[in-house]
Structures are given as structure tokens and as C-alpha cells.
Amino acid sequence: MDLSFSAEDERFRAEVRDWLARELPAFGYPDIDQRRRRDPELRRAWEDHMCRHGWSGISWPAEFGGKGLPLQRQVIFWEEYASADAPMGINVLGHGILGPTLVVYGSDEQRNRFLPRILRNEEIWCQGYSEPNAGSDLASLTTRAERRGDVYVLNGQKVWTSFAHLSDWCFLLARTDPEAPKHKGISFLLVDMHAPGVEVRPIVQMTGEADFNEVYFNDVEVPVAMRVGAENGGWPIAMAASAFERGTYFIPRQVRMQRELEALIRLAKSRNEGSAAVADDPVVRDRIARLYVDVTVMRLHSYRTLTQLMTSDVPGPESSYTKLFWSEAHQELMNLAMDVLGADALLDHEDAHVADHGRWQYDYLYTRAETILAGTSEIQRNVIAERALGLPR
Amino acid sequence: MYFQFSDQQVTFRDAIRRALDVEMARQSNREGEGARALWQLAGAQGWLGIMLPEECGGLGLGLCDALILYEELGQVLAPGPFLANSVLLPAFVTSCSSTGPLDALSSSVLAGESVLALGEVSDRGTIYFDHPGLATHVLVAPAGKNALAIRSIGNAKTRDRKAFDPTQPLAEIMDIDDCELLAETADCAAAHRICDAGRVAAAAEIIGCCEAILRKTVDYAGVRHQFGQPIGSFQAIKHRLANAYIRLENARTSVYYAAWAWDNSTAQAELAADVAAACAGEMGPYLVGECLQVHGGISFTWESGLHLHLRRVQRLSRTLGTPRRAWRSIAERVLRDDASALDFAAGASAAQGKPARQASDAV
């Protein structure tokens, strides 16, 4: 067993760390007001800057314009990224899912048309999967793409579409054969969000802003050349697409959680109840100890996953375990934060006097979505039971 | 970066597993009488000397390799005072500078002539120790001292007790002063280091024990039919076992890390041992409880043998310290003013001391 990285990898780590330390302050990070940190325009500006300086396509093969970094360097990159408190961009879906999907499944025309613009962050992507009647049961989706000559005519509605209001393109799943069994009648389409018939309506989130949307498609024409893979072969592509980032997707979220725990400990030490600090309360101490163990174990587990991917690359149900564990631990952390805040928890995150710019209230609310998005905890448990344990379907 | 067992370590594990399967199948009675036969096998296979330095006749390997043995021992609920002889004694030997009496004891243990038992002070001041039929020496933490002592049992008066875990028979030494002192740790640090090795190995045994009963439970859920389908197809069962699997893998990760940290004497090694002890110590009874639940009524019978897993993990979770103490220790370290406790990655990339040999290094 060896938990160290090579000297060359550590030099790469230092390179990333130094670059981030030099470049982030011009954008206000890491000390930026927690409210401003989430501003999509600021995040886009930072993302553009990263792409201009070559920090895009880190997992893409070099022949498609990427950096082609080996997996352990991708891990190191994301560890340093989150350690530096750099913000997540708004084109995560383009860089992380659609790009790698086109690399593997796209036509030459699609790759040439789209990949360079993702790498330069010129086109923002959203993902059109969920529908009002198709959430966990995504395969039951009914958005219809009817073939007429060399176009599909798209009609239907998507929901929870993050940043659709800022997006140029959408990769979506639509039904091209209503007669086939549900998994076998779906196609993977690339849709121009500025095309006639596309209507975006914002949905206000529990947290107050409207980062996600309903998207309506009314007789939108999608060229057949914008279909990825075979007609009715979209479901396996979507499944493969979700696995592209499995070794790295949660790394920045886990590291961020480590930083959040450190901040929570500082909060608990600085708050008093009577003559003692909240951090002296044995119940609080026990909960902090448990969160420390959760965070440590999840970070270490990612190294087990990394080793498995480097040695065999056989996909397992690792991402289900990782997502489930992280999202539930994150909720517990924010639950504890609300407890530690005491009377300050009465204030909304947008109040002028709220502690820590309202980060705890905001994240407490946001974590309610994390056990639902990207596969609910119930679905993840089913996947673990069936694929990791082999229980009958 | 390589955070799993090497091919050589997997081969090592498979050899242990095969030998244990054959021996345990031969043993008809799990309640204590198979221990001597298994002990002889262990001696012949070299398991007792895994962590002993080569100059003492051992393999000179580290805790990362020893935990392979412990997972396998846990899988089959192997009887025997393995921890004291194959982990605590070697750790004692390498922690102490003057080792004359301990060298003699180690050789004697490897030859099967002496057997060390782990002792625990009872609330009456007597010393509980296991496998009275085998034990010639006892290792115990003297009351009120942050030290460990090895004493020979000799003719000291002992009394048999009925053990909660019947696979590990128990007795008590009425007066520890009747046992001649052989060696004592010189300082706190040595005592803690020896205990940490023991706690991590015990945690590894919990992992093996839990993996075995979880596997049995998944199999059962696939064949037991109710309401026209295997009970494993019901979500309540799936979710219960998925939760158990998550906790098992978390504990496993913490144990592997703690073993690596101990072998490399990293700055976080003590905290890592606390984490492994806390994680595995709590996970064990929880997971076995979930497996019993899925088995339904038969889980409550003596004959099913499932209760033996529960008894074993209870005992293991309290070896050399309780989960409760481990959690308290974690809180103390994490909440100290020294915030570097949280940066385990710093410890990982800057390992101090010479890394221990591992089976993967063997020619």
C-alpha cells in the first residue's frame, strides 16, 4: 500500500497550486463574499480565464485538444482546485459530460463543430434529461422527436435544467420510437437553445435564486446530423456519459467538505453558550468527530477508487456509493452548523447581519437537493444492493 | 499511489484462506477445542511470525500484511490468541530497546512452546485472559499506568469463566502479582504504539467477520422466498443491506489507512488508529445486527451459528479500548488548536520513518 504520489506528480500539484494562487485573487477568490461567490457571471469569467490558460479538457485526449492528463493528475488537479476555494464554473456539463461523450460517440463533424468551442468556453451546455413525469424513472420520458426527412421535430418539456437560461446548447434525450420498449426508443440529440420554439422558464429554488429551469420545446427542428450515435441508441450513450467523470467528479466536493468542516470547527470554537464554547459541548464534539471520520474516509476511499480505475478500469458501482455517502454526510454537516449557529440560525442567508455571509443557511438549504439530484439516495441504494451486493432486481 | 493489496498480497491472502477453510471444516466443535489444532497450523504456516523481525525468526512484514491474516481469521471466526502473539508481541519487540527476555519469548512462541494471551483488568482487579488451555504468558496494562507488561502465568491461581464469545474461552488470574514480570514498556509512546497495532488488527478481524456474514445474508435473501419472490428483491431489504455495505467499506478504508500509517509512522498514525477503532468498532455490531434482522427468526437460534458473529464483533470492538474512547480521542485531536490534524493528505505525502517491508517487496 502506498498513499503517496510520485515526485513528478507532486511537482504538478505545486504547479497547479501556484497557478491558482496567482490567478484567483483577480477574480475575488478565495476570500470573496459567500453571496458573490455563487454569481454565475463571475463563475463564467473565471471559467473563461481557466480555458484561455489551457486548464480545460484535462481529461480529454490530446488529439481532441485536451491535456490528456493521467487519472492521478486529474485527481490532484481537482484536489488543489477545491483546496484553493476556486468556484465551480457554469459549463461543467459541457466540459465534464458532453465533451467526453462526443470524444467517444460523436461524429467527426460533431467533434469539430463543438469540442473546440467547449475548450474555449465559448458555448455553454445544459442537460435535458428529467421531465415532470420522468425523474428517477428517466427511461419513461415522453419528449418526442419525430423524424421528418433530415430533421427531427422536437416537442415536449424538460425540467430542473440547470443554467438553461445561460446556455447555447442542450444535449437531451428524446423518444424517437414510441412503439419500442422504453429503453430502446430513445435518442441522444444536440439542440440549439437559440432555435425557434425553445422556451426557457426559470424555477425559483428553495435558496431564492433561479439557477434551474423548465424548458419547453415547440416544434423545434433538430438536424439529424445533431443526433449522437444511432437512432434509438441514446440510452446506452447517456449511461456511458454518466460514468465519464466517476473517478474525479466528487473529489472537489469532498475537499470542499473538508474545508467546510474546518470552518464549522472555527465557528463552534467562536460561539459561546453561557460560559463555555459550543465546541466544548460533548454532543457537538461527538458529531464533529463523526464528520471528521466521514470526510477522511470518503477522501481515502477515492484513492481506493483511483487505484482500481488505474489498474483495471472496470466500472463498478463506486460512484453510487460515493455520491450517496457524500450527500448524506454533507447534510449532516449543515444540520450541525445550524445547531451551532444558535440564535443566528433565525436569520436568512440574505440578511445584512447574518454570520459568515449566510453560507451555513444557504448550504443547509442546498444540501436538501443533493440527496435528490444526480440520482436520489433511494436509487443509489438500489444500485449498490443490486450491483455491489448482487441482490435480485 | 496504490491503495489496494498487491498481487503478492492477494496470493498471500488466498493461501491463508485455503489453509483456514480446510482446517475449520475439519473442526466439528467451534467452542474452544479446535484452538490447539489451529494454533499448530498457524505456527507451521509462519503466521505467528508475520510481523516479527527477521533476526528473530519472523517474516519482518508490516501491519498492512498482518491485516490480511486478520481479515481471514475474522471470516471463519478462527479461535486462538492470535492478536497477542502475532501483532502485540512483535510490536513490543520492535518498540523496546533491550529485548533479551522478549527475544527468548518470541522464539518460544514461534516454536509453539509459549503462548501469549491478552489480558484485561476486571472490575474486581483480577485479569481476564483468553485461551487458558494454551496461554503461558499474559500481556496486560497495569492499573493506573500508561504502560504494558508481559508476565509469565506459571503457577498463578486462575479460574475459568464462561465467555460471551464461546469460540474464545476465558479465564481469570486472581492476583497478577503471582505472575513473574518479564518485560514492561519504557514509555507511553511505546505502549500506545503497541496498542494501536492491536486495535488496527482487531478492526481488520471485524472487517473479515462482517464480510462473511454479509455474504451469507445476501445469499439467504436470494433464496428465501416470501410473498412469491426472494426477500432480497424488496427495497427495505436492499436498502438495509446497502447501508450495511457502505459502513463496511468505510470501515475497511479506515483500517487499511491506519495500517499504512502505522507501518510508516506518519504524524497521523495515532489518529488513524482511533479512526479505525471507532469506525470498525461501531460498524461490527451494527452490521451483524442488520444481517440477523434479514435472516428473520432463525437468526435467534443457537444452532444457526449467526449469533457467533455478533459475539465475536462485540469482543473485538472492545479490544484494547472501546469505540466510545476512540470517538472521544478523535474529538480531542480534531478540536485541538493544532488544525493540522485534519490534513491527513499531508501525512500521506510526507511519511516519516522508514516504510516497513510489505509482502509486495518480497522477492
Interface residues (C-beta under 8 A of the other chain):
Chain A: M1 D2 L3 S4 F5 S6 D9 E10 Q72 E79 Q258 L261 E262 I265 K269 A279 R285 D286 I288 A289 R290 Y292 V293 D294 T296 V297 R299 L300 H301 Y303 R304 L306 T307 Q308 M310 T311 Y321 L324 F325 E378 Q380 R381 N382 I384 A385 E386 A388 L389 G390 L391 P392 R393
Chain B: M1 Y2 F3 Q4 F5 C64 L214 V218 A221 G222 Q229 P230 G232 S233 Q235 I237 K238 H239 L241 A242 N243 Y245 I246 E249 N250 T253 S254 Y256 Y257 A259 W260 D263 V275 A278 C279 W327 R328 I330 A331 V334 L335 A339 L342 F344 A345 A348 S349 A351 Q358
